[in-house]
Amino acid sequence: SSSTTKKSNASTLPWVCASIFLVLYTAKQQAQTKRWGNAVLLWEEAYRINPLSCMNGNTYGLSLVVEGRNKDAAKVLMLSYKMDMSEKLYMKDIKGNGENSIASSLYDAMLTLF
């Protein structure tokens, strides 16, 4: 009888552990899904992780503008703009149409939104 109880407890332990893991993982995923539902939080996290990405800085800045946080956006967009210019990332756009096209589009976006 004692060995049957030990076997029963041993066979339920993996299921209990798996259930606890699943509940914790689901809670974590729900929190992440909520975060991804807000553009500012999403791009803020991306910018925090990789501030050197021209995509993260520009998109984070523009999402701040959409939320009406223009002062915060100006700081982020200006840093991103300066980094783009210093790294010469503006030399060619995806289509290969000339020099300054990406720089011009970012500058135009900044002027339009402020």
DODRENLUM-13659 format. One record per residue: residue number from 1; residue in three letters; x, y, z of N, C-alpha, C, CB in turn. Coordinates in pm, whole numbers, plus 32768, in hexadecimal, padded with zeros to 4 digits. Glycine has a CB too. Example, Ala and Ser with C-alpha at 12.3 -4.5 7.8 and 13.67 -1.06 7.14 Angstrom:
PT / 1 / Ala / 8527 / 7DC7 / 830C / 84CE / 7E3E / 830C / 8528 / 7EB6 / 830C / 846B / 7E41 / 8389
PT / 2 / Ser / 8505 / 7F1F / 82C4 / 8557 / 7F96 / 82CA / 850A / 8003 / 8313 / 8580 / 7FC4 / 823C
//
This chain:
PT / 1 / Ser / 8052 / 7F89 / 8000 / 8000 / 8000 / 8000 / 8057 / 807D / 8000 / 7FA2 / 8000 / 8078
PT / 2 / Ser / 80C3 / 807B / 804D / 811D / 80ED / 8055 / 8166 / 8102 / 7FD0 / 8182 / 80D8 / 80C7
PT / 3 / Ser / 818D / 8097 / 7F8E / 81D2 / 80A4 / 7F0D / 8171 / 80D5 / 7EA2 / 8210 / 801E / 7EE4
PT / 4 / Thr / 80F2 / 80B2 / 7EAB / 808E / 80E1 / 7E4B / 807B / 8178 / 7E58 / 8007 / 8098 / 7E5F
PT / 5 / Thr / 807B / 81AA / 7ED1 / 806C / 823B / 7EEA / 80E5 / 8285 / 7EB3 / 805B / 8258 / 7F80
PT / 6 / Lys / 815E / 8250 / 7EC8 / 81D6 / 828F / 7E95 / 81D5 / 8294 / 7DFC / 8253 / 8245 / 7EC7
PT / 7 / Lys / 81A9 / 8227 / 7DBD / 81A0 / 8225 / 7D2A / 8139 / 8288 / 7CFA / 817D / 8199 / 7CF8
PT / 8 / Ser / 80CA / 8295 / 7D41 / 8060 / 82F2 / 7D1B / 8092 / 8382 / 7D25 / 7FE4 / 82DF / 7D74
PT / 9 / Asn / 80D9 / 83A2 / 7D92 / 8110 / 8429 / 7DA4 / 817B / 8446 / 7D3B / 814C / 8438 / 7E31
PT / 10 / Ala / 81CE / 83E3 / 7D1E / 8238 / 83F4 / 7CBB / 81FE / 840A / 7C2F / 8295 / 837A / 7CBB
PT / 11 / Ser / 818F / 83CA / 7C11 / 8156 / 83DA / 7B8B / 8109 / 845D / 7B7C / 80FA / 8364 / 7B6B
PT / 12 / Thr / 80DB / 8499 / 7BE9 / 8094 / 8519 / 7BDF / 80F2 / 8591 / 7BE4 / 802E / 8524 / 7C4F
PT / 13 / Leu / 8169 / 8580 / 7C19 / 81C7 / 85EF / 7C26 / 81E8 / 8630 / 7B9E / 8247 / 85BF / 7C67
PT / 14 / Pro / 8205 / 85E5 / 7B36 / 8220 / 8627 / 7AB5 / 81A8 / 8677 / 7A81 / 8248 / 85BF / 7A4D
PT / 15 / Trp / 8130 / 8645 / 7A98 / 80B8 / 868B / 7A6B / 80A4 / 870C / 7AB9 / 803D / 8631 / 7A79
PT / 16 / Val / 80BF / 870A / 7B39 / 80B3 / 8782 / 7B8C / 811A / 87E9 / 7B5F / 80C6 / 8760 / 7C23
PT / 17 / Cys / 8195 / 87BF / 7B4B / 81FF / 8819 / 7B1D / 81DD / 8854 / 7A94 / 8287 / 87CF / 7B17
PT / 18 / Ala / 81AF / 8800 / 7A3B / 818B / 882F / 79B5 / 8117 / 8892 / 79BC / 8165 / 87B9 / 795A
PT / 19 / Ser / 80B7 / 8879 / 7A12 / 8045 / 88D4 / 7A22 / 8072 / 895C / 7A58 / 7FDC / 8896 / 7A7F
PT / 20 / Ile / 80C9 / 895A / 7ABB / 80FC / 89D8 / 7AF3 / 814A / 8A25 / 7A89 / 8156 / 89BC / 7B6E
PT / 21 / Phe / 819E / 89DF / 7A3E / 81EB / 8A1F / 79D4 / 818E / 8A5C / 796C / 8249 / 89B9 / 7991
PT / 22 / Leu / 8127 / 8A14 / 7945 / 80C9 / 8A44 / 78E1 / 807F / 8AC1 / 7911 / 8065 / 89D7 / 78BD
PT / 23 / Val / 8055 / 8AC3 / 798D / 8010 / 8B38 / 79C4 / 806D / 8BB1 / 79C6 / 7FDC / 8B1A / 7A53
PT / 24 / Leu / 80E9 / 8B9F / 79F3 / 8148 / 8C0E / 79F7 / 816B / 8C41 / 796A / 81C8 / 8BE2 / 7A3F
PT / 25 / Tyr / 817C / 8BE4 / 790E / 819B / 8C0A / 7884 / 8126 / 8C57 / 7845 / 81BC / 8B8C / 782F
PT / 26 / Thr / 80AD / 8C2A / 785F / 8037 / 8C6E / 7829 / 802C / 8CFC / 7861 / 7FB8 / 8C1E / 784A
PT / 27 / Ala / 8047 / 8D0B / 78E2 / 8043 / 8D90 / 791E / 80AC / 8DEC / 78E0 / 805A / 8D87 / 79B6
PT / 28 / Lys / 8122 / 8DB6 / 78C7 / 818C / 8E06 / 7889 / 8164 / 8E2E / 77FB / 8212 / 8DB6 / 7886
PT / 29 / Gln / 812B / 8DD3 / 77B1 / 8101 / 8DEF / 7728 / 8090 / 8E57 / 7724 / 80D4 / 8D6E / 76E3
PT / 30 / Gln / 8036 / 8E51 / 7783 / 7FCA / 8EB4 / 7789 / 8003 / 8F40 / 77A1 / 7F66 / 8E8F / 77F9
PT / 31 / Ala / 8064 / 8F49 / 77F9 / 80A4 / 8FCA / 7813 / 80EB / 8FFD / 7796 / 8109 / 8FBE / 7888
PT / 32 / Gln / 812E / 8FA4 / 774E / 8174 / 8FCC / 76D4 / 8111 / 8FF6 / 7668 / 81CD / 8F5A / 76A0
PT / 33 / Thr / 80A4 / 8FB0 / 765B / 803E / 8FD4 / 75F8 / 8004 / 905D / 7616 / 7FCE / 8F6B / 75F4
PT / 34 / Lys / 7FEC / 907A / 7695 / 7FBA / 90FD / 76BC / 801F / 9169 / 7698 / 7F9B / 9102 / 7753
PT / 35 / Arg / 809E / 914D / 76B0 / 8108 / 91AD / 7690 / 810E / 91C6 / 75FA / 8191 / 917B / 76C3
PT / 36 / Trp / 8100 / 915E / 75AA / 8106 / 916D / 7519 / 808C / 91B4 / 74E1 / 8115 / 90E6 / 74D8
PT / 37 / Gly / 8022 / 91BD / 752F / 7FAA / 9204 / 7503 / 7FBA / 929B / 7508 / 7F34 / 91DA / 7557
PT / 38 / Asn / 8024 / 92CC / 7548 / 803D / 935A / 7555 / 80BD / 937A / 7509 / 8047 / 9386 / 75EB
PT / 39 / Ala / 80B1 / 93CA / 749F / 8124 / 93E6 / 7448 / 8196 / 9429 / 7493 / 80FA / 943D / 73D3
PT / 40 / Val / 8176 / 9485 / 74EF / 81E0 / 94C9 / 7537 / 822F / 9467 / 758E / 81A5 / 953A / 758F
PT / 41 / Leu / 81E8 / 940F / 75D6 / 822C / 93AD / 762A / 827F / 934B / 75D7 / 81C8 / 9361 / 767E
PT / 42 / Leu / 8247 / 9321 / 7567 / 828E / 92C3 / 750F / 8310 / 92FF / 74DC / 8234 / 929A / 749A
PT / 43 / Trp / 8307 / 9376 / 74A1 / 837E / 93B3 / 7465 / 83DD / 93EA / 74CE / 8355 / 9422 / 7405
PT / 44 / Glu / 83A9 / 9410 / 7543 / 8401 / 943A / 75B0 / 845A / 93C6 / 75DB / 83AF / 946E / 7627
PT / 45 / Glu / 841F / 9350 / 75E5 / 846C / 92D8 / 760A / 84D3 / 92B7 / 759E / 840F / 9260 / 7621
PT / 46 / Ala / 84AA / 92BE / 7521 / 8507 / 92A3 / 74B2 / 8579 / 9308 / 74B2 / 84BC / 92A6 / 742B
PT / 47 / Tyr / 8559 / 9387 / 74CB / 85BE / 93F0 / 74CF / 861C / 93DD / 7546 / 857B / 947A / 74D5
PT / 48 / Arg / 85E4 / 93B3 / 75B8 / 8637 / 9399 / 762E / 869A / 9328 / 7613 / 85DF / 9377 / 76A8
PT / 49 / Ile / 866C / 92C1 / 75CE / 86C1 / 924D / 75B1 / 872B / 926F / 7549 / 866B / 91D8 / 7581
PT / 50 / Asn / 8704 / 92BB / 74E2 / 8761 / 92DA / 7476 / 8752 / 936D / 744C / 874B / 927D / 73FD
PT / 51 / Pro / 878D / 93CA / 7499 / 877E / 9458 / 7478 / 87C9 / 9481 / 73F9 / 87AF / 94AB / 74EC
PT / 52 / Leu / 8821 / 942D / 73C8 / 886D / 944E / 734F / 8822 / 942D / 72CF / 88F0 / 9406 / 7350
PT / 53 / Ser / 87AE / 93EF / 72DB / 875F / 93CF / 7264 / 8715 / 944C / 7235 / 86FB / 935C / 7282
PT / 54 / Cys / 872A / 9471 / 71B9 / 86E4 / 94E6 / 7184 / 864D / 94CB / 717C / 871A / 950C / 70F9
PT / 55 / Met / 8627 / 9451 / 7167 / 8599 / 942D / 7161 / 8556 / 9440 / 71E9 / 8588 / 939C / 7131
PT / 56 / Asn / 8596 / 9410 / 7253 / 855B / 941A / 72D8 / 854B / 94AA / 7304 / 85AF / 93CE / 733D
PT / 57 / Gly / 85B2 / 94FB / 72F3 / 85AD / 9586 / 731E / 8544 / 95D5 / 72D4 / 8633 / 95C7 / 730C
PT / 58 / Asn / 8542 / 95C7 / 7251 / 84E0 / 9611 / 7200 / 8451 / 95E7 / 7220 / 84FC / 95FC / 716C
PT / 59 / Thr / 8439 / 9567 / 7228 / 83B2 / 9536 / 7241 / 8386 / 9556 / 72CF / 83AA / 94A0 / 7229
PT / 60 / Tyr / 83E0 / 954A / 732F / 83C0 / 956E / 73B8 / 839D / 9603 / 73C0 / 8436 / 954D / 7417
PT / 61 / Gly / 83ED / 9655 / 7381 / 83D2 / 96E5 / 7381 / 834D / 9708 / 7342 / 8440 / 972E / 7338
PT / 62 / Leu / 832F / 96CA / 72D2 / 82AF / 96E5 / 7290 / 8238 / 96B1 / 72E1 / 82AD / 96A7 / 7204
PT / 63 / Ser / 824A / 9641 / 7327 / 81DD / 960F / 737C / 81C5 / 966E / 73F2 / 81FD / 9581 / 73B0
PT / 64 / Leu / 8230 / 96AE / 7423 / 8220 / 9713 / 748C / 81D2 / 978C / 7458 / 82A9 / 973F / 74C1
PT / 65 / Val / 81ED / 97B2 / 73DC / 81A3 / 9822 / 739F / 810F / 9801 / 7396 / 81DA / 9842 / 7313
PT / 66 / Val / 80F0 / 9789 / 736A / 8064 / 975F / 735D / 801D / 9766 / 73E5 / 805C / 96D0 / 7325
PT / 67 / Glu / 8066 / 9749 / 7450 / 802C / 974F / 74D7 / 802B / 97DD / 750F / 807C / 96F3 / 7536
PT / 68 / Gly / 805E / 983D / 74C2 / 805D / 98C7 / 74EF / 80D1 / 98EB / 754C / 7FDD / 98E4 / 7534
PT / 69 / Arg / 8136 / 9898 / 7552 / 81AA / 98B0 / 75A8 / 821A / 98ED / 7553 / 81DB / 982B / 75ED
PT / 70 / Asn / 8201 / 9965 / 7522 / 825B / 99A3 / 74C0 / 82E5 / 99C3 / 74F8 / 821E / 9A21 / 748C
PT / 71 / Lys / 82EF / 99EE / 7575 / 8373 / 9A0D / 75AD / 83C9 / 9990 / 75B7 / 8366 / 9A4E / 7639
PT / 72 / Asp / 838C / 9923 / 75E6 / 83D5 / 98A4 / 75EC / 83FB / 9875 / 7560 / 8382 / 9838 / 7633
PT / 73 / Ala / 839E / 9884 / 7504 / 83B5 / 985A / 747A / 8426 / 98A8 / 743A / 8337 / 9869 / 7428
PT / 74 / Ala / 842A / 992A / 7454 / 8492 / 997E / 7418 / 851C / 9950 / 7442 / 847E / 9A11 / 743E
PT / 75 / Lys / 852C / 992C / 74C1 / 85AE / 98FC / 74F1 / 85D8 / 987C / 74A9 / 85AA / 98E4 / 7589
PT / 76 / Val / 857B / 981D / 74A3 / 859A / 979C / 7465 / 85B4 / 97AC / 73CF / 8527 / 9738 / 747B
PT / 77 / Leu / 855D / 97F8 / 738C / 856C / 980A / 72FC / 85EC / 9856 / 72DA / 84F3 / 9853 / 72C2
PT / 78 / Met / 860E / 98B9 / 732A / 8687 / 9905 / 730E / 8703 / 98AE / 7322 / 868F / 9982 / 7367
PT / 79 / Leu / 8705 / 985D / 738D / 8776 / 9801 / 73A1 / 877F / 979E / 732D / 8767 / 97B5 / 7427
PT / 80 / Ser / 870E / 976B / 7304 / 870D / 970B / 7295 / 873B / 974D / 7214 / 8680 / 96CF / 7283
PT / 81 / Tyr / 870B / 97C6 / 71FD / 8731 / 9811 / 7185 / 87C8 / 982C / 7183 / 86E3 / 9896 / 717F
PT / 82 / Lys / 87FE / 9859 / 71F5 / 888E / 9874 / 71FC / 88E0 / 97F5 / 71E7 / 88B2 / 98B3 / 7284
PT / 83 / Met / 88B0 / 9787 / 7220 / 88F7 / 9709 / 720E / 88F3 / 96DE / 717A / 88BA / 969B / 7268
PT / 84 / Asp / 887E / 96ED / 713D / 8872 / 96CA / 70AF / 88D2 / 971C / 705A / 87E2 / 96DF / 707E
PT / 85 / Met / 88DC / 979D / 7078 / 8933 / 97F4 / 702A / 89C7 / 97D4 / 7043 / 8917 / 9887 / 704C
PT / 86 / Ser / 89EB / 97BA / 70C1 / 8A78 / 97A0 / 70DF / 8AA5 / 9719 / 70A8 / 8A90 / 97A5 / 7176
PT / 87 / Glu / 8A4B / 96BB / 709F / 8A6D / 9636 / 706C / 8A5E / 962C / 6FD5 / 8A17 / 95CC / 70AF
PT / 88 / Lys / 8A33 / 9696 / 6F97 / 8A1D / 9699 / 6F06 / 89BC / 962D / 6ED8 / 8AA2 / 9689 / 6EBC
PT / 89 / Leu / 8956 / 9615 / 6F2C / 88F2 / 95B1 / 6F0A / 888F / 95E4 / 6EA1 / 88A7 / 9586 / 6F86
PT / 90 / Tyr / 8898 / 9663 / 6E81 / 883A / 96A0 / 6E26 / 8868 / 969D / 6D95 / 8820 / 972C / 6E50
PT / 91 / Met / 88DA / 9666 / 6D7A / 8916 / 9673 / 6CF5 / 88C0 / 9639 / 6C85 / 899B / 9631 / 6CF3
PT / 92 / Lys / 887C / 95CA / 6CA0 / 8827 / 958F / 6C38 / 87A8 / 955D / 6C79 / 8870 / 951C / 6BEC
PT / 93 / Asp / 873A / 956E / 6C36 / 86BF / 9533 / 6C6A / 86AF / 94A8 / 6C2F / 8644 / 958C / 6C4A
PT / 94 / Ile / 8644 / 9465 / 6C4D / 862F / 93DB / 6C20 / 862D / 93D3 / 6B88 / 85AB / 93A4 / 6C59
PT / 95 / Lys / 85F6 / 9437 / 6B47 / 85ED / 9437 / 6AB4 / 8670 / 9464 / 6A74 / 857B / 9490 / 6A86
PT / 96 / Gly / 86CB / 949F / 6AC5 / 8749 / 94CE / 6A8E / 873D / 9552 / 6A47 / 8781 / 9469 / 6A30
PT / 97 / Asn / 86D9 / 95A3 / 6A6B / 86C4 / 9623 / 6A27 / 8710 / 9694 / 6A6B / 862F / 9644 / 6A23
PT / 98 / Gly / 8788 / 96A2 / 6A52 / 87D1 / 9718 / 6A7D / 87FC / 971B / 6B0E / 8780 / 978C / 6A62
PT / 99 / Glu / 8840 / 978A / 6B2F / 887C / 9798 / 6BB3 / 8819 / 97D6 / 6C14 / 88FD / 97ED / 6BAC
PT / 100 / Asn / 880C / 97EA / 6C7B / 87B6 / 9830 / 6CDA / 8722 / 980D / 6CD8 / 87C3 / 98BE / 6CC2
PT / 101 / Ser / 86F6 / 97A8 / 6C91 / 8667 / 978D / 6C8A / 862D / 9760 / 6D0F / 864C / 9725 / 6C21
PT / 102 / Ile / 8674 / 970A / 6D58 / 8643 / 96E0 / 6DDB / 864D / 9754 / 6E3D / 8693 / 9665 / 6E10
PT / 103 / Ala / 86B9 / 97A0 / 6E34 / 86C8 / 9813 / 6E8D / 8659 / 9877 / 6E73 / 8752 / 9856 / 6E79
PT / 104 / Ser / 863A / 988C / 6DF6 / 85CF / 98EA / 6DD4 / 8549 / 98B8 / 6E07 / 85C9 / 9900 / 6D3E
PT / 105 / Ser / 852E / 9836 / 6DF9 / 84AC / 9804 / 6E25 / 849F / 980C / 6EBC / 8499 / 9773 / 6DF6
PT / 106 / Leu / 850A / 97F2 / 6F08 / 8505 / 97FF / 6F99 / 84F3 / 9891 / 6FC0 / 8584 / 97C5 / 6FDA
PT / 107 / Tyr / 853D / 98E8 / 6F7E / 8533 / 9977 / 6F9B / 84A5 / 99A9 / 6F7C / 859C / 99C7 / 6F4B
PT / 108 / Asp / 846E / 997F / 6F0A / 83E6 / 99A6 / 6EE6 / 8380 / 9972 / 6F4B / 83C5 / 9972 / 6E5B
PT / 109 / Ala / 8394 / 98F6 / 6F79 / 8338 / 98BE / 6FDC / 833E / 990E / 705E / 835A / 982B / 6FF7
PT / 110 / Met / 83B6 / 9936 / 7085 / 83C4 / 9985 / 7100 / 837F / 9A0D / 70F1 / 8459 / 9999 / 7123
PT / 111 / Leu / 8390 / 9A4D / 707E / 8351 / 9ACF / 7068 / 82B8 / 9AC2 / 7061 / 8386 / 9B0E / 6FE7
PT / 112 / Thr / 8288 / 9A5A / 7022 / 81F9 / 9A46 / 7012 / 81B5 / 9A2D / 7097 / 81DE / 99D3 / 6FB3
PT / 113 / Leu / 81F4 / 99DE / 70ED / 81B4 / 99B4 / 7168 / 81C4 / 9A18 / 71DA / 81E9 / 9930 / 7193
PT / 114 / Phe / 821D / 9A79 / 71CE / 822E / 9AD8 / 723C / 81EB / 9B59 / 7218 / 82C3 / 9AEF / 725D
//
